[in-house]
Amino acid sequence: MSRKANFDVTGAWLEGDDPGDRKFIKIGDLLLENGETLPDITIAYQSWGTLNADKSNAILVNHAMTGWSDVPGWWPQMVGPGLPFDTDKYFVLCPNVIGGCQGSTGPASIAPDGKRYGSRFPIVTIRDMVNAEIAFSDALGIDKYLLAVGPSLGGMRSLEWAVQLPERVSAICTIGSSAVATGDQIGTFSVQIQAIKSDPHFNGGDYYEQERGPVDGMGIARRIAHLTYRTESEMDVRFGRQLQGDETGRYAVQSYLDHQANKLAKRFDANTYIALTEAMNSHDIGRERGGVVKALASVKVPVVVVSIDTDRLFVPRLQVEISELVPTAEPPIVISSEFGHDGFLVESEAMGAAIRHALQVAGTI
């Protein structure tokens, strides 16, 4: 399969597809936490603005699980002249994570033997993703970021930058995220993974040469996930018991969730969904560092923590924990939203104010 024309198999970006604004860079081999080596890695990324002469104005945006390198595509009203990530001042970078499916090396990529990785793609962790981002930064000649910032999965990676590489970030901003994956999150994420693996077309992860992949299983996973991204009150006020009013007899909320599943199928890959979800399950900032309390107490750079008051996936107490245990952190900036975890995408004005504050904390240029 050389083209992603068949969305019944995967929505991954594949070789031969239009790269759009993507740029690509090779970062070599990477030794993973599990002892395996991921060879000859490609990182797809996008950038906005201009890197200044002393390379002091770079911002690293760490995307969320189903995000990708096109920040304006998934985070509207954030990047551009006069916007929070002001491209008249800053050089904004966003790489697609390893394990991703939008140009960086992941399960849908071609392995050294000429076949797609599929089930052979190794387990990657948050720390592996950050180590790939370090190699990416080295390849671009960026020694230090003014700010590393991200929501959800991206917030996990931003926090890892602060703990592991304080000399390479002036500050970080973690949004709707946590220091460790909770039992509730792992339970919810594991059900989503099982939905994909139970799809009769999953074929153990080796489905790229089939006529159909596990898109139905991924659709179920997405429906479950989307309910955790939003709030009970929004679902009830917006849809209630209203019927869709078509021949299917569906409730309107079912139609809405179907739409979310279908949208994801056009740009995502089931193996990547599993890989990135498992990486989030692995998240523990205190692993082999003496525990969460000790790891967070070691942070030396300023940390800006953003919380969404209705988030039921990354509940606000998880952001309070970061702010209380990190000596350089302020109390969380709390964004009030009807939209739960997805509030970071929807509440542009409040989110923009939080980003501007984080940049002030990092040091204006």
BAFI-731074 format. One record per residue (C-alpha): x, y, z; chain. Coordinates in Angstrom, 2 decimals, padded with zeros to 5 digits. Layout:
BEGIN
ATOM_X_Y_Z_chain
ATOM_X_Y_Z_A;
...
This chain:
BEGIN
ATOM_X_Y_Z_chain
ATOM_000.00_000.00_000.00_A;
ATOM_001.69_003.21_-001.16_A;
ATOM_-001.24_005.59_-000.84_A;
ATOM_-003.71_006.34_001.89_A;
ATOM_-006.58_006.52_-000.59_A;
ATOM_-008.15_003.60_001.23_A;
ATOM_-009.28_005.13_004.52_A;
ATOM_-010.81_001.73_005.28_A;
ATOM_-007.25_000.67_006.16_A;
ATOM_-005.53_003.70_007.69_A;
ATOM_-005.65_007.47_007.80_A;
ATOM_-001.88_007.67_008.24_A;
ATOM_000.23_009.96_006.07_A;
ATOM_002.16_007.65_003.77_A;
ATOM_005.09_008.02_001.41_A;
ATOM_003.89_009.64_-001.82_A;
ATOM_001.16_011.64_-000.13_A;
ATOM_001.22_015.41_-000.44_A;
ATOM_003.51_016.63_002.37_A;
ATOM_001.68_019.94_002.64_A;
ATOM_003.69_022.18_004.96_A;
ATOM_005.51_019.28_006.58_A;
ATOM_009.28_019.25_006.72_A;
ATOM_011.24_016.10_007.41_A;
ATOM_014.51_015.51_009.22_A;
ATOM_016.46_012.36_010.03_A;
ATOM_017.64_011.97_013.64_A;
ATOM_019.38_008.59_013.38_A;
ATOM_018.82_005.64_015.71_A;
ATOM_017.26_005.88_019.17_A;
ATOM_017.80_003.51_022.09_A;
ATOM_014.41_003.06_023.76_A;
ATOM_013.64_002.51_027.42_A;
ATOM_012.84_-001.14_026.78_A;
ATOM_016.32_-001.76_025.38_A;
ATOM_015.30_-001.94_021.73_A;
ATOM_016.70_000.43_019.14_A;
ATOM_014.40_002.24_016.72_A;
ATOM_016.57_002.77_013.63_A;
ATOM_016.88_005.62_011.14_A;
ATOM_014.09_007.76_012.55_A;
ATOM_012.35_010.42_010.50_A;
ATOM_010.65_013.31_012.28_A;
ATOM_007.97_015.30_010.48_A;
ATOM_007.56_018.83_011.76_A;
ATOM_006.25_022.27_010.95_A;
ATOM_007.48_025.70_011.94_A;
ATOM_006.27_029.28_012.02_A;
ATOM_008.17_032.54_012.45_A;
ATOM_011.91_033.05_012.19_A;
ATOM_014.68_031.79_014.43_A;
ATOM_016.68_034.76_015.63_A;
ATOM_020.46_035.08_015.39_A;
ATOM_021.23_033.72_018.85_A;
ATOM_018.49_031.07_018.62_A;
ATOM_016.85_032.32_021.82_A;
ATOM_013.25_032.65_020.57_A;
ATOM_012.34_029.02_019.87_A;
ATOM_009.15_027.52_021.33_A;
ATOM_008.49_023.77_021.34_A;
ATOM_004.82_022.83_021.05_A;
ATOM_004.13_019.26_022.15_A;
ATOM_000.92_018.06_020.53_A;
ATOM_-001.79_015.98_022.21_A;
ATOM_-002.46_012.32_021.41_A;
ATOM_-004.43_012.77_018.20_A;
ATOM_-002.71_016.03_017.31_A;
ATOM_000.04_016.40_014.74_A;
ATOM_002.61_018.93_013.56_A;
ATOM_000.11_021.45_012.15_A;
ATOM_-000.58_023.51_015.27_A;
ATOM_-003.05_025.94_013.61_A;
ATOM_-004.90_022.89_012.31_A;
ATOM_-005.64_021.49_015.78_A;
ATOM_-005.16_024.58_018.01_A;
ATOM_-006.93_027.51_016.31_A;
ATOM_-006.19_031.14_017.12_A;
ATOM_-002.86_030.35_018.77_A;
ATOM_-000.11_030.74_016.14_A;
ATOM_000.44_033.80_013.99_A;
ATOM_001.30_037.50_014.02_A;
ATOM_-000.08_039.08_017.20_A;
ATOM_-001.50_035.76_018.44_A;
ATOM_-000.31_034.08_021.68_A;
ATOM_002.49_032.28_019.83_A;
ATOM_003.38_035.52_018.07_A;
ATOM_005.30_034.68_014.91_A;
ATOM_006.60_038.25_014.73_A;
ATOM_008.56_037.42_017.91_A;
ATOM_008.91_033.66_018.19_A;
ATOM_010.04_030.67_016.18_A;
ATOM_007.43_027.99_016.84_A;
ATOM_008.23_024.32_016.24_A;
ATOM_005.96_021.29_016.46_A;
ATOM_007.27_017.81_015.66_A;
ATOM_005.02_014.80_015.19_A;
ATOM_005.91_012.26_017.90_A;
ATOM_007.63_008.98_017.22_A;
ATOM_004.91_006.34_017.04_A;
ATOM_002.75_008.93_015.29_A;
ATOM_001.13_008.60_011.89_A;
ATOM_001.55_011.99_010.27_A;
ATOM_005.05_011.73_008.88_A;
ATOM_007.25_010.71_011.81_A;
ATOM_008.45_007.14_012.17_A;
ATOM_005.58_005.04_013.47_A;
ATOM_003.80_001.72_012.99_A;
ATOM_002.64_002.61_009.45_A;
ATOM_006.18_003.56_008.38_A;
ATOM_008.35_001.34_006.25_A;
ATOM_010.93_-000.53_008.32_A;
ATOM_014.51_-001.18_007.11_A;
ATOM_013.37_-004.49_005.57_A;
ATOM_011.02_-002.64_003.21_A;
ATOM_007.81_-003.71_004.95_A;
ATOM_005.62_-001.61_007.23_A;
ATOM_006.37_-002.01_010.91_A;
ATOM_002.85_-002.97_011.95_A;
ATOM_003.01_-005.32_014.94_A;
ATOM_006.82_-005.08_014.99_A;
ATOM_006.83_-001.43_016.02_A;
ATOM_008.40_-001.29_019.48_A;
ATOM_006.73_000.03_022.62_A;
ATOM_007.58_003.69_023.14_A;
ATOM_007.23_005.75_026.31_A;
ATOM_006.91_009.45_027.10_A;
ATOM_010.63_009.53_027.81_A;
ATOM_011.38_007.89_024.46_A;
ATOM_009.31_010.58_022.74_A;
ATOM_011.20_013.32_024.58_A;
ATOM_014.55_011.72_023.75_A;
ATOM_013.51_011.80_020.09_A;
ATOM_012.57_015.48_020.51_A;
ATOM_016.03_016.12_021.98_A;
ATOM_017.67_014.52_018.95_A;
ATOM_015.32_016.52_016.71_A;
ATOM_016.34_019.74_018.47_A;
ATOM_020.01_018.83_018.17_A;
ATOM_019.58_018.19_014.46_A;
ATOM_018.12_021.68_014.05_A;
ATOM_020.85_023.24_016.17_A;
ATOM_018.52_024.43_018.92_A;
ATOM_020.23_024.17_022.30_A;
ATOM_017.48_025.74_024.39_A;
ATOM_013.77_026.50_024.10_A;
ATOM_012.22_029.61_025.54_A;
ATOM_009.18_027.48_026.34_A;
ATOM_008.12_023.84_026.00_A;
ATOM_004.34_023.70_026.08_A;
ATOM_001.63_021.17_025.45_A;
ATOM_-001.77_019.80_026.41_A;
ATOM_-002.58_016.29_027.66_A;
ATOM_000.06_013.94_026.18_A;
ATOM_001.95_017.10_025.24_A;
ATOM_001.82_018.27_028.84_A;
ATOM_003.36_014.98_029.94_A;
ATOM_006.25_015.56_027.54_A;
ATOM_006.66_019.19_028.59_A;
ATOM_006.94_018.09_032.22_A;
ATOM_009.51_015.48_031.25_A;
ATOM_011.58_018.24_029.61_A;
ATOM_011.55_020.18_032.90_A;
ATOM_012.67_017.18_034.96_A;
ATOM_015.18_015.66_032.57_A;
ATOM_016.53_018.70_030.71_A;
ATOM_016.22_021.88_032.77_A;
ATOM_019.24_023.37_031.01_A;
ATOM_017.42_023.20_027.68_A;
ATOM_014.19_025.02_028.55_A;
ATOM_013.68_028.46_030.10_A;
ATOM_010.22_027.39_031.28_A;
ATOM_007.47_024.89_030.56_A;
ATOM_003.70_025.02_030.43_A;
ATOM_001.70_021.85_031.06_A;
ATOM_-001.99_022.00_030.17_A;
ATOM_-004.71_019.60_031.32_A;
ATOM_-002.12_016.98_032.15_A;
ATOM_-000.56_015.11_035.07_A;
ATOM_002.64_013.84_036.68_A;
ATOM_001.50_010.24_036.48_A;
ATOM_-001.20_008.25_034.68_A;
ATOM_-004.00_007.41_037.11_A;
ATOM_-005.80_004.11_037.52_A;
ATOM_-008.95_005.66_036.07_A;
ATOM_-007.08_006.85_032.99_A;
ATOM_-005.31_003.54_032.49_A;
ATOM_-008.65_001.73_032.80_A;
ATOM_-010.35_003.98_030.25_A;
ATOM_-007.38_003.88_027.88_A;
ATOM_-007.10_000.09_028.15_A;
ATOM_-010.74_-000.37_027.11_A;
ATOM_-010.04_001.74_024.02_A;
ATOM_-007.02_-000.38_023.14_A;
ATOM_-009.08_-003.54_023.58_A;
ATOM_-011.77_-002.17_021.26_A;
ATOM_-009.17_-001.83_018.49_A;
ATOM_-007.56_-005.19_019.10_A;
ATOM_-010.97_-006.89_019.11_A;
ATOM_-011.75_-005.63_015.61_A;
ATOM_-011.73_-008.72_013.31_A;
ATOM_-009.61_-006.77_010.83_A;
ATOM_-006.85_-005.93_013.34_A;
ATOM_-004.80_-008.99_012.35_A;
ATOM_-002.42_-008.59_015.25_A;
ATOM_-001.49_-005.12_013.97_A;
ATOM_-000.47_-006.26_010.49_A;
ATOM_-003.36_-004.93_008.43_A;
ATOM_-001.72_-002.49_006.02_A;
ATOM_-001.89_-004.83_003.04_A;
ATOM_-005.50_-005.80_003.70_A;
ATOM_-008.55_-004.28_002.05_A;
ATOM_-009.79_-003.19_005.45_A;
ATOM_-008.12_-002.32_008.72_A;
ATOM_-009.50_-002.03_012.26_A;
ATOM_-011.25_001.28_011.59_A;
ATOM_-014.44_000.09_013.33_A;
ATOM_-012.50_-000.76_016.48_A;
ATOM_-010.69_002.57_016.36_A;
ATOM_-014.06_004.26_015.90_A;
ATOM_-015.37_002.66_019.08_A;
ATOM_-012.19_003.74_020.89_A;
ATOM_-012.66_007.29_019.66_A;
ATOM_-016.29_007.37_020.79_A;
ATOM_-015.28_006.27_024.28_A;
ATOM_-012.44_008.78_024.36_A;
ATOM_-014.55_011.67_023.14_A;
ATOM_-017.00_011.21_025.99_A;
ATOM_-014.07_011.58_028.40_A;
ATOM_-012.93_014.71_026.56_A;
ATOM_-016.26_016.48_027.04_A;
ATOM_-018.69_016.80_029.96_A;
ATOM_-021.89_015.12_031.06_A;
ATOM_-023.68_018.47_031.19_A;
ATOM_-022.67_019.40_027.63_A;
ATOM_-023.88_016.07_026.27_A;
ATOM_-027.19_016.42_028.07_A;
ATOM_-027.84_020.09_027.26_A;
ATOM_-026.65_019.78_023.68_A;
ATOM_-028.29_016.46_022.80_A;
ATOM_-030.39_015.08_025.64_A;
ATOM_-032.69_012.36_024.32_A;
ATOM_-033.13_014.03_020.95_A;
ATOM_-033.34_011.73_017.95_A;
ATOM_-031.22_012.40_014.89_A;
ATOM_-034.33_012.49_012.73_A;
ATOM_-033.09_010.26_009.94_A;
ATOM_-033.81_006.73_008.84_A;
ATOM_-031.29_005.24_011.26_A;
ATOM_-033.36_005.89_014.37_A;
ATOM_-030.21_006.99_016.19_A;
ATOM_-030.12_009.42_019.04_A;
ATOM_-028.50_012.71_018.09_A;
ATOM_-025.62_012.06_020.47_A;
ATOM_-024.93_008.76_018.68_A;
ATOM_-024.74_010.59_015.37_A;
ATOM_-022.35_013.11_016.90_A;
ATOM_-020.05_010.36_018.18_A;
ATOM_-020.22_008.60_014.80_A;
ATOM_-019.10_011.85_013.19_A;
ATOM_-016.12_012.12_015.56_A;
ATOM_-015.12_008.54_014.78_A;
ATOM_-015.37_009.07_011.02_A;
ATOM_-013.32_012.27_011.19_A;
ATOM_-010.51_010.54_013.03_A;
ATOM_-010.45_007.65_010.53_A;
ATOM_-009.44_010.12_007.81_A;
ATOM_-006.24_011.20_009.57_A;
ATOM_-005.23_008.55_012.09_A;
ATOM_-003.94_005.02_012.32_A;
ATOM_-005.16_002.31_014.69_A;
ATOM_-001.66_001.11_015.58_A;
ATOM_-000.64_004.67_016.40_A;
ATOM_-003.75_005.01_018.56_A;
ATOM_-002.54_001.99_020.54_A;
ATOM_001.10_003.08_020.65_A;
ATOM_000.40_006.59_021.93_A;
ATOM_-002.27_005.42_024.37_A;
ATOM_000.13_002.86_025.82_A;
ATOM_002.76_005.59_026.10_A;
ATOM_000.31_007.68_028.13_A;
ATOM_-000.39_004.65_030.34_A;
ATOM_003.38_004.38_030.97_A;
ATOM_003.62_007.97_032.18_A;
ATOM_005.15_008.30_035.63_A;
ATOM_007.46_011.26_036.15_A;
ATOM_008.80_009.58_039.30_A;
ATOM_009.71_006.22_037.77_A;
ATOM_013.32_005.37_038.74_A;
ATOM_013.63_008.90_040.19_A;
ATOM_012.57_008.12_043.74_A;
ATOM_008.88_008.73_043.15_A;
ATOM_006.69_011.59_041.97_A;
ATOM_007.33_013.83_045.00_A;
ATOM_011.10_013.64_044.67_A;
ATOM_011.05_014.05_040.87_A;
ATOM_008.85_017.14_040.96_A;
ATOM_010.81_018.64_043.85_A;
ATOM_013.90_018.52_041.64_A;
ATOM_012.47_020.89_039.00_A;
ATOM_014.49_024.10_038.72_A;
ATOM_012.80_025.91_035.82_A;
ATOM_009.54_027.89_036.06_A;
ATOM_006.47_025.72_035.52_A;
ATOM_003.11_027.14_034.48_A;
ATOM_000.24_024.74_035.10_A;
ATOM_-003.11_025.12_033.34_A;
ATOM_-006.23_023.31_034.50_A;
ATOM_-009.75_023.04_033.03_A;
ATOM_-012.32_023.09_035.81_A;
ATOM_-014.65_020.52_034.18_A;
ATOM_-011.97_018.11_032.95_A;
ATOM_-013.04_014.58_033.86_A;
ATOM_-010.11_012.83_032.15_A;
ATOM_-007.30_014.87_033.71_A;
ATOM_-009.19_016.03_036.77_A;
ATOM_-008.06_019.36_038.33_A;
ATOM_-006.50_017.71_041.39_A;
ATOM_-003.81_016.32_039.08_A;
ATOM_-002.71_019.81_038.07_A;
ATOM_-002.90_020.97_041.70_A;
ATOM_-000.52_018.13_042.56_A;
ATOM_002.04_019.40_040.05_A;
ATOM_001.77_022.99_041.25_A;
ATOM_002.08_022.02_044.91_A;
ATOM_005.02_019.66_044.46_A;
ATOM_007.07_021.72_041.98_A;
ATOM_008.91_024.44_043.93_A;
ATOM_009.06_026.73_040.88_A;
ATOM_005.37_026.43_039.97_A;
ATOM_002.61_028.95_040.56_A;
ATOM_-000.91_027.85_041.54_A;
ATOM_-002.74_026.49_038.47_A;
ATOM_-004.33_028.84_036.01_A;
ATOM_-007.91_027.53_036.01_A;
ATOM_-009.89_027.84_032.79_A;
ATOM_-013.63_027.67_033.25_A;
ATOM_-015.28_025.75_030.44_A;
ATOM_-018.40_023.76_029.60_A;
ATOM_-016.31_021.50_027.39_A;
ATOM_-014.17_019.49_029.80_A;
ATOM_-010.74_018.30_028.68_A;
ATOM_-011.35_019.78_025.21_A;
ATOM_-011.59_023.19_026.85_A;
ATOM_-007.97_023.83_025.86_A;
ATOM_-009.09_023.65_022.22_A;
ATOM_-012.33_025.61_022.61_A;
ATOM_-011.56_028.39_025.09_A;
ATOM_-009.21_030.31_022.81_A;
ATOM_-009.25_033.61_024.70_A;
ATOM_-008.54_032.11_028.13_A;
ATOM_-006.02_029.67_026.70_A;
ATOM_-004.29_032.47_024.84_A;
ATOM_-003.99_034.50_028.04_A;
ATOM_-002.40_031.49_029.77_A;
ATOM_000.13_031.08_026.95_A;
ATOM_001.03_034.77_027.04_A;
ATOM_001.55_034.49_030.79_A;
ATOM_003.78_031.44_030.34_A;
ATOM_005.90_033.35_027.85_A;
ATOM_006.21_036.26_030.29_A;
ATOM_007.34_033.81_032.94_A;
ATOM_009.85_032.31_030.50_A;
ATOM_011.27_035.78_029.82_A;
ATOM_010.14_038.20_027.17_A;
ATOM_012.43_038.89_024.25_A;
